[in-house]
Amino acid sequence: MLSKKVDFEAAQPVWAADYMNEMNISLVLEKSAELRNGLLRIAAASCYQLFIGGDLYNMGPARTGHGFARVDEVPLPEGRCDVKIIVAGYNNNSFQYIDEPPFVCAEIIDSGKVIAATSPEECGFSVRLYTERVQKTPRYSFQRNFTEVYDLRKTLAADAPKLALSENRDVFIERGIDLYKNEREDAKFVVASGRCGTDGSFEPFSDRSITAISEKLKGFKPDELEICGAWEAQKLTYETKSLDRRPGNSAGIEENGFAVFEMERNLCGVIGVRIECAKACRVFAMFDELLGENGDVNFLRLGTSALVIWDLPAGTSELLTFEPYLFKYIKIAVIGSSAKVSELHIMRVGFPKPGADIKTDNPRMKAVFDAAVETFRENTYDIYMDCPSRERAGWLCDSFFTSRVEHTLTGKTMVERNFLENFLLPDSFKCLPEGMLPMCYPADHYDCTFIPNWAMWFVVELEEYLERSGDRELVDKAKSRVYKLLQYFKRFENEDGLLEKLESWVFVEWSRSNELVQDVNFPSNMLYAKVKRVVANLYGDEGLVKEAEELEKTIREKSYNGRFFCDNLVRVGGRLVPLGECTESCQYYAFHTGISTPETFPELWETLLKDFGPKRKQNNKYPEVAFANAFIGNYLRLDILHRYGRYEEILDNIDGYFYYMAEKTGTLWEHDSTVASCSHGFASHVIYWLDRMGMLEKQ
């Protein structure tokens, strides 16, 4: 079912009149009242935090597409209620939020009466600029918005900003998913401590998030910055005095010192900590999923500025970040004072703990299952995300796998409905060719980059969504968008009906396969044939059945070399000729899309069963066939094994592919190594296979 429209009783979308076009501005709204049956109705751009009596109570809103805003309806506690709302208006493009005019539209209703509502006139809330947050900071990453730097020594702005109607004129629709649930996880161990020094000879972090600021990647240029947190942190040097591991979430830190804390596993949420300092000081919180030598935490590992900075007055400060972050290890460095760091914790941002467990006596399989659950939780919130660290982006293809897990664990498709609906809400997508879908959304890619393959996965997921949900309304709503997508691809069909020279970022998987995507890429064409079959099934289009059959036949004839499917053809002198390269993932695409089956290609099937998989790098069978990677080749392999009932091989492969990940971070990774994100939403798909083998116990 499609989301219903929501009306506000009295509230209007407003923002500070003098800051409508500025980036990284935040407002604070406050209201105290005695409530009997209170409700806060709120929508905002880019995002907000709600506090009741000083405690974090809700975060939102749920993200959605251009021209729309989802509304949160938050029941408020009875009695004296001190409401505080912090709203950030980023006003820039990212993979995490759409670039839209900032606004807040909020009202408090008690027993049917509006007691406060945002408007340019009298609104009932006190409103001020959130001057504690430093405005002109670098982006957190190429994909995300601004790093958090705070100066809590500042005198708060006394004058309330003049409010004006925001330029935002979104249609308000329901949230569609559950509200934020408050769950706290404390740090478990202190694993290192020592002294800090400074070194002026560092090489400044020069990621594109800092150096490539332009109209295509909005932000503050280096000469505009008030502070670059990464550069400030790079000046620090460390003398490790202790690597003793002890339980706890607190530590005494000497002047110009540090301590490194460890969470139970990789966790995602907003960071909370109490700092008691004798003098004014600067506090750095630097974090990552991995721990290096001598207690080192590489906060730049993912091409991110994974840190938060607070400038604090003397005394005790209760600190909480605004944005969610992912880490297992966090280094707290205090410059200018000694300090006691205590109550270091994370307030989870993600899916509530599901009522499911694995039935097994195998501790390794239990560890993989727990890691998969954690990976699902921190990558599933208002939408499905690829990773909760570098991007927090709603990628297609990833969602195909994560959506299966949501239904497996809950029997519902609430997040998936929101996720898919977001792609259907706007009339069109700026910076994309007619008919194409964004590779991830809600997002704005002003560099015009897209992944044509990922748009195909949208269609493939749509078929499974209908099977899971029975939601014919949404599928019918998608019909025109699906057929426009087919029209887009039609112009790339060559004389053989094969897609040739697809544009932008043609993506197969993170391996050698992705270097063989032109001119005719067979994994892409295999998926295209499946898309035609899916559309034929969804909308009763018999003509597409014939087209799919012809395309499949052509792929078999031109890709299979008698032993393996080859990845591509290139045009030389007007003729398409094979390069002869074959990759492991190409074989998996062939079986996953139905181009091949164990019956039609029995020798290849036996080779995949016996000689490929997690042990192939040791036995080095068929070195001429390039290895697959976790995303998505290894997952296609396991899905094929599941399809054909090879349960013993699935369990062996799950152990080989994932146990070492679960042991190291308690989550499952984007790659088969730690070169990238160590928590990626698609990876939770392990849960789906275990359930299909009857190994899950659900409450």
N, C-alpha and C positions, 0 to 999 in steps of 0.2 A: 504494500500500500504506500502511496505517496504521502509525504509529510503535509500536515494540515497547517493552514494559516493561523497565526496568533495575533491577537489585537491587544494593545496596551490600553488601559483605562484612561490614563492621563499623560503618561511619560512621552517625551519627544527625544529624538536622537540629538545630542548636543556635543560640543567640544569647546575648548578654550579658544575664544575668537581670534586671538593674536597668534595662535600656534597651529592653525588648520593645516598648513602645508609643511610643517617642520617634522623631521624624523625623530623618533625615539623620545617622545614626550609622554609623560605619565601624569595622571590626575588622581587625587585622593578624594573620595566622597565619604562623608560620615553622617550618621543619624543615630540618636539615642531615643528610645521610646519604651513605654510599658506596653507589652503586646499580650493579647489573649489568643488570637488565632492568626498569626502573622505570616505573610508570604512576600518574598522578594521576587519580582519578575524583572529579568535583566537580559539585555543583549549588548554586545560591545565589539569593537574592533580596535586593536587586534585581539586582546585577551585581558582577562581580569582575575584577581584574587579577591575572595570575600573572607573577612574576618569577623567573628562574633566574640566579643569580650577579649580580644587580642589573640584568639586562636584561629588558625586556618580552618575554614568551614566549607568552602567550595572553590572550585576553579572552573573557568570556562572562557567563552562558550564552546559548544561543539562546532568544529569548523565545517564550512559549507562553501558552495560555489558563488561566483560573482553574481551580484544582484540580489543575494539572499542573506539572511542572518538568522541563525537558530537562537531561540529564546529559552533561557533557563528559568524554571519556576521552582524556587527554593523555599521550602517550609522553614520558618524561623522559630526559635525556641520561645516558650511562654515566659512572661515576666519581663524584668529589666533586660533590654536587648541593645547592646552597643554595636552598631553595624559600621564596618569600615570596608570600603571597596577601593582597591588600587587597580586602575585601568591603564594599560600601556597602548599607545598608538604608534606603531612602528613606521607606518607610512613609507614602506619600501618593499621591494620584491624579494621573495625568498621561496624556498621549497616547502616551508613550514606554514606560512600564512599567505593569503592573497594580499596584493597591494591595493588597498582601498582607503578612502578618507577615514580618519579616526573618528570614533563616536562612542558614547555611552548612552544607553536608553534604559532607565531603571526606575522602578516604583516599588514602594512598600505599601502593602494593603493589609489592613487589620480588620477582621470581622466585616469584610465587604467595603471598608472605607479606605480611600487613598490618603495616606498620611505624609507621603513624600513622593515626588515625581520630578525627574529631570525636565527642565525647560529653560528657555532663555530668560524667563522672568523668575519669580519666586518659585523655588523647586523643593524646598523642605530639606534638602541635603546641604551641609556645609561642604564647600569645594575649594581645594587648593592645588597648586602645582606640586608634584612630587619632586621637590628640588634635591632631595637626598640622593637621587639617582643621577649620576653624571650622564649628560646627554651625548656628547660627542666622543663616542668610543668606537672601536672597530667592530665589524661583524664577528660573530662567534665562529662562523665558518662560511665558506662560499654558499652553502645551502641555507643557513639559519640567519637570524637577525642579530641584534647587537649584544656584545658582551656586557656583563653587569659589573659596574663599578659604583661604589657608594661612598659619599662623604657625609658621615653622620656627625661631623663637627659643625656643620652648617646650621645657621639659624633658619628655622623654617619660614617660608614665605608667609607674611602676615596678611597680605592683600589677596582676596579671592579673585581669580581671573574672571573676566567677563565671558559669559557663556553665549554661544550662538548656535543656531541650528547647524548641524553638520551637513556637509555636502552629500553625505551618504543617505541614500533613499532606498535602502534594501527592503525587500518583502520579508516580513518576519514570519518564520515558520517554527514548528515545534522542534525541541531538542532531539527527540526520537530515540534516545538511549538513556541509561541510568545516569544519575548525578554522580559527581565525584564522591569517592568514599575515602574517609580519613584513615589511613593505616600508617603507623610509624614503625620504622626499623632502625634500631640503634647500631652504631659501630660496635664490632665485636672484639677487636684487638688493636693494641698499639704495637707496631712492628718495627719502628725505627725512630730515632731522635738524634738531635745534634745542634750544631751552630750554623748560622748563615753569615756569609760575607758578601761582598759585591765585587764585580769584575767588569770594568768598562770595555773590555775587548771582545764582547760577545758579537756574534753574527746575527743581526736582527731577523726575526721571523718574517719571511717575505711571501707568505701565501697569497694567492689571488684574492682572498677575502680582504686583504689590506691593500694590495698593489693594483688591483684591476677594477677599482671603483670607477664607474662611468654611468651613462644613461642606461646601459644594459644590466649593470649590477650596482644598484643604488647603495649609498652609504656615505660615510665621511672619508674624504681623501686624507692621506697621511699628514699633510700640512694643516688640516682642519681639526685634527684630534686634540681633545683636551688631555687625553692620556691613552697610551696603548698598553694595555695590561700585559700582553705577551712580552713586550720589550722590557717592561719594568721587572717582570718575573725572570726574564733571561739574565738580568744583571746579577741575580743571586747566585752565590756559590754555596756549597754545603760541605760541612765536615761532620760526617756521621760518627757519633760517639757510642751509640748503642743500636744493636740489631736484635736485642732480646724481645721476644714475642710474649706479650702479656695480655690477659683479658681486660676489656674496659673500653669506655667511650669518652674518657677524659685523660688529660695529661697536663702536667706543669711544664711550661716552656720558658727557658731562660731568655733574657734579653737578646734579641737578634738570633732567635733559635727556631727550631721546627720540630714537628712530630708527624709521623705518618700513621694513619689509621686504616684498618681493613674492615670492610663489611663482610657479612656472612658469604655473600656471593655478589656478582654483578647486580646492581639494583638501580632502579630509575625513580627519580622524584625530585622534589625541591629540598635543598640542603638546609638543615637547621643546626645551630650551634650557639652556645653561650660563651662569651669571652669576658673574662675579668682581667683588666689590665691596670697597672699602676700608673702609667703615663699614656698620653696620646700616642697612638701607634698606627701602623699600617698592617693589615692582616691579609695574607694571600691564602686562598683555598684553591689548590691545583689538583686535578683528579684525572684518573684514567682507569681502564679496565685491567691493566697489567702492572706488575711491579718489576722494576729493573734492579740492577745490582746496587748494593749499598742503600737500599730503600728508596731508589730513585723513582719518581713518578713523571713520566713523559707526557705532559699536558698538550704537547704539540703533535703527538703521534698520528692523529687522524687528519692532519691539516686543519686542526681546530685550535682556537684559543680557549682551551678547556680550563678556565679559572674564573674566580670571582674575587674582587678586591674590595675591602672595606677600610676606609680611614675612620678611626674610632677616637672618641674622647676618652679620657681616663674614667674608670668605673666599670660597670657591668653592662654589656650589650647583649640583647637577645636577637639573633640574626636569622634571617630566612631568605633564601633566594626567591626570585620571582619566577624564573623559568625552570622547567625540569631538566635534570642532567643524569647521565649514566656513569657509574663508576663502581669499582670494587675497592680501589685505593684512593685515599685523599691525603694530601700533604698540607698541613696548616703551618704557615710560616708567619712569625710575628716580628716586625721590624720597628725598633724604637722603644720597646718596653718588654719586660717579662710579662707573662700572662698565664692564667689558668684557663685551659680549654676544657669545656665539659658539655655533656648532653649532646654530643655530636650524633646526628641522626639524619634520616631521610624520611620525608613524608611522601609515601608512594604516589605516583601518578601512573595509573594503568588499570587493567581489568581486575575486578575483585577475585580473590582466591576461589577457584572452581571446586566444586564438590566431587572430585574424581581422584582416584589413585590407581596405581598399577598393581596387578596381581602377579607377583614374581618373587622367587627366592634368590634371584640373581642381583647382587648389590650393584653391579655395573649397569644393568638395565634400569634399575631403580634410579640411579644417578642420572642417566640420560633422560628418563621420563621427567624427573624433577627439573632438570635444566630446560627441557622443552616447555614445561608449564611456565617457568619463570620467563622464558623468552617470549612466549605468547602474551603473558600478562603485561610486560613492559612495552610491547609493541602494539597493543590493542587498547585503545582508549576511546576517543571520539571517532577515529578512523583506524584502519590498519596502517601501520607504518613499516618502513624498511628497517630503520634502526632508531633507537631513542636517544642517540648521542649526536652524531655528525649532522643528521638531516631532519629527523622526525617528519618524514615525508610520506605521503600516501601513494605509493608506487603501484601501478598495475603489474601484473605477473606475480609479484610478491603476494598480492592480495588473493590470487587464485589458490595459493597454498594455505594462507592464514585463514581464509574464509571456511575452509573445511574443518579447521580446528575449532573455530567458534561454535559451529553446529555440533561437532563431536562432543564438546565439553558442556554445552548448555542446551542443546536441542533448539536453539533460536538462531535468528539471522539479523539481530538488531543492528549491530555495527556494520555488517555487510550491506544492509539496506541503505543506511546513511552513506556509506562509502560509494556505492554504485549510483545512488540518486544524485550525489554531488556532480557527477559527470554529465548528468542529464539536465540540470537546472539552467545553466546559461544558454542563451540563444546561439552563441558562438564563442570561440576561444581566440583572443587576440594573439598575434605572433605565430599562429599556426596555419598551415594550408587548409583550405576548405575541406571539411570532412574528417580531418585528422583529430584524434583525441590527445590530450596531454599525457605525457609519460607518467607524471605524478600530479596529483591534484587534491585539495586546493593549493595552487601555486601559480607563480607568474615567471615565465622563462622569456625574458626580453631578448635573449640571444637567439631565439627561434629554434632552439634545440628540441627535438622530440625523438622518440623511439618508435618506429612504425610497427615493430614486432609487439610492443606492449599494448598497442591498440587492439591487436588481434587477441591477446589474452583477455581483454575486456569482454569480447564476444564469447570466448570459451567459458569464462567464469559465469556469464549471464545464463548459459544453459544449465549449469549446475545450481545456480541460485534458484532458478525456477523449480528444479527438482526438490531442493531443500525447503523452500518457503511456500511454494504454490502461489507466489505473488505475480499473477498474470498482469496486473495493472502496471507494475513497474516495467516488465518486459515489453509490454505494448508501447509504453511511453518511450522506450529505447529504440523502437523500430526505425524511425526516420533517421536517427543518429547512426544506427548500424548500417543502413543502406547507403547513407552518404559516405561512410567509411569504405564500403565496397566500391563505390564510384571513385573514390580517391585512388584505391589500389588498381582499378581497372586500367588506368593510363600507364601503369608500369608493366603490364602484361606484354610479353614479346610474341613473336610469331608462333611459339610453342605453347603459349598460355602461361609461361613461367614469369614470375616477377623478376625484373631485371633493373639493376642500378637504383635500388631504393635509396631515398634521400635521407639526410640527417644522420642520426646515430643508429645504425643497424646493429642490434645487440642480440647475440645468441646466448653466450654465457662467458664467465670470467676464465677464459682459457685460450689456447691457440685457435679455437673455433672462431673467436671474435676478430681474428686477423684474416679470415677467409670469407668475408661477408659480401664481396663483390666478384664478378658482376651479377651472376646468378648464384644466390646462396640457397642451398637445398634445405637446411633446417628452416629457414624463413618460408620457403615454398611448401614444405611439409605442414607447417602450422597454418599457412594460408588455405591449403586444401581442407584442413580440419575446420577452419572458420566457415568455409562454404557449406560444409555438411551441417554445422551447427545452425547457421542461419536458415538453411532449408528446413531443418527440424523445428526451429522456433516459430517460423512464420509460414510453414507449408509451401515452400518454394521449390517445386520439382525441377525447375530449370537449373537451380544451383546443384542439385544432386548430380546431374549429368556433367556439369562443369567440374565438380569435385572428382568424379571418377576419371575423367580425362586427364586432369592435372596429376592425380596419383599415378596413373599409368605412365605418364611422361617422366615423372620423377624417378620411378623404378628403372625405366629404360636408360635414362641419362646419368643417374647418380650411382647406381650399383655397379661395381667393377668385377663382380664374380666372387668377392670375398667380403668387402665392406662397402658401405655407402660413402661416396666422396662428398666433400663439403661444397664445392663450387665449380662454376665454369667461368672463364674469362673470355672476352671477345678480342680476337686477334685477327686483323685483316678482314673484319666483317663476319668472321665465323666464331661461334662459341666453342671453346676447347676446354677439356678438363685439365686442371693442374695436377690432379691425381692425389692430392692430400686428403687423408681421412682422419677424423677425430673421433674420440670415444663418444663425445656428446652427440655427434651427428647420428650415431647408431641409436642412441636413446631417443632422439627426436623421431626417428623413423618408426620405432615400436610404439612410442607414446601417442603418436598421431594416427596410427593405424596404417601407415604406408607399408609396414611389414608386420608379420605375426610369426609366432613359433612354427606354425604350419606352413606358411609360405616361404620362410627363410630359416629352415631348421639348422643348417650348419652355423649361420651367424648367431642364432639363438644360443646354441651350445657353447660357442666361443664366448659370448657375453656372460653366460652363466659360470663357466669354469675358469676362464682366463682373465676376466675383467673384474673390477671392484676394488675394494680398499687395499687388497694385498698386491695389486698389480705393480705398484712402484717397487716392491721388493723382488717379485719374480721377473719383472721386466719383459713380460710376454708382449709381443707385437710392438716393439719400440717405435715402429714407423707410424703408429696410431697415437696421436697426441692425447695426453691425459685429460680427463674431465676435471672440473672443479666442483665445489659444493653447490654453487649457484650457477646454473640450475641442473647441471648434468647429473650429479650424484643423486639428486632428488628425483629426476626423471627415471633413473635406473631403479631406485627403490619402488617407485610407483608402478613400474612395469612388472617387477617381481611380485608386487601385491596383486596386480590385475590377473596374473596367471598362477596365483596360489602358491608361490614359492616361499612359504613362511619360514622355513629353516634358514634359507639364504638371507631373508630379510633381517632376521635377528642377528646373524653373523655380520652382515653389512652394517647394521645400526651400531653394533659394538665397535667395529673397525673404523667407521667414519666419525663417530660422535663421542665415544667415551672419553677420549683425551681432552675434548673441549669441555665436557661437563666437569671433569676433574680439575681443570685449570681455572675456569671462570664461573662455573655453575650456570652457564648459558651456552647457546649454540651459535655458530659463527657464520659470517658472510662468505668467507673463503675457507679452504682447508688448512689455513695457517692464520697467524695473528696479524697479517699485513693490513687488515681493515677492521670493520666492526666485529666485535665479539658477541653481539646480540642482534640477530636479524630475524624479523618476524616470520618469514617463510620457513625458517628452520624448525619452528615448533611443529611442523607437519608430521614429525615423528609420532606425535600423539595419535594422529589419524590412523596410521598403519597399525600401531599397537592396539587401538580399539577394534579395527577390522579383524584382528587376529584373536579377539575375545579376551584381551589382557587387561581391560580397564574395568574398574569397579566404580560405579557412579552412585552418588547419594540421591 
